[in-house]
Amino acid sequence: MDKIRAKVTGIQGYVPEYRLTNKELETLVETNDEWITSRTGIKERRILKGENQGTSVMGIEAVKGLLEKTGTDPKEIELIICATVTPDMPFPATANIIADKVGAKNSFSFDVGAACSGFLYALQLGAQFIQAGTHKKVVVVGADKMSSIVDYQDRTTCILFGDGAGAVLLEATTEEFGIMDAILKADGSGEPYLHMKAGGSRKPASPETIAQREHFAYQEGATVFKFAVTNMADVSAEVMERNGLKGEDIAWLVPHQANKRIIDATANRMGVGPDKVMMNIERYGNTTAATIPLCLWEYEKQLKKGDNLILAAFGGGFTWGSIYLKWAYDPK
């Protein structure tokens, strides 16, 4: 019997209209455009504005666009997984809300929380349902409203993050396309260096936690940077070696958009030139679980059937991983 694989048959992204530029950040914290650009590569990021506008709003738009683009009836979708660390609320899952609003009445749905590695975790998880033969159409969403947990008085973090969403459709194939291999890793000892102190069951919200500004993302930048550079590069090289791939075999590196220096280090380790690296960090910043699908969405017209893609990410947890994806269709 032929091996069943999960192939990506469509990609769609969504970013809010509002642009938060480096110039505007100069009015909020002590920083400047040159400093931000030279250290991160970021020029602007998108911010979701308005009352009662949660992560699901962006996820819904991405999935609606995906279903329309691929000509898929929402009732055919059997599973929706949403990778996010900024759910609309602790429960129900943001994926439940997305499924309801897009009319995916026959799907079950749940969230995955693995910070900036969330989309890779969710993609591999969705692929397992396809490969098991139990599901035919799975939607994987990466979406985060990072502006909801960013402290705009902290110049070390507020310059980094933006809001956005991306979604892919997974379907079965017996051809040599789709998700070919994945290596996903985690190390919980990274907790002290990248976390949100309050708002969970360990430290529920209180007047004290609010006064102490503990409901925002906290990052010990130097430690995270060092760990990210090493591990994102190592795991990408590992998945290539395991599949007999060299730099010249790779059409595109699709890296998590955290920091241009981390991306450059990963590409160098893989032997991939800058012309083969997907990059949109300058316009969107770090959208956490949304960075990789947003890259695929923006570069879709440049992708060709049979292209070898290496997806790589690193995030809070620590979590990190790499997926070898063979692209399944030509530009339309």
VENTA-V193291 format. One record per helix or strand of 3 or more residues. SS is the DSSP state (H for helix, E for strand). FROM is the first residue (numbers start at 1). LEN is the number of residues. If there is no record, write none. Layout:
SS&FROM&LEN + SS&FROM&LEN
This chain:
E&5&10 + E&18&4 + H&22&4 + H&33&8 + E&44&4 + H&55&16 + H&74&3 + E&79&5 + H&94&9 + E&108&5 + H&115&17 + E&137&9 + H&146&3 + E&163&11 + E&178&9 + H&188&6 + E&194&3 + H&207&5 + E&217&3 + H&221&22 + H&247&3 + E&252&4 + H&260&11 + H&274&3 + H&281&4 + H&288&15 + E&308&8 + E&319&8
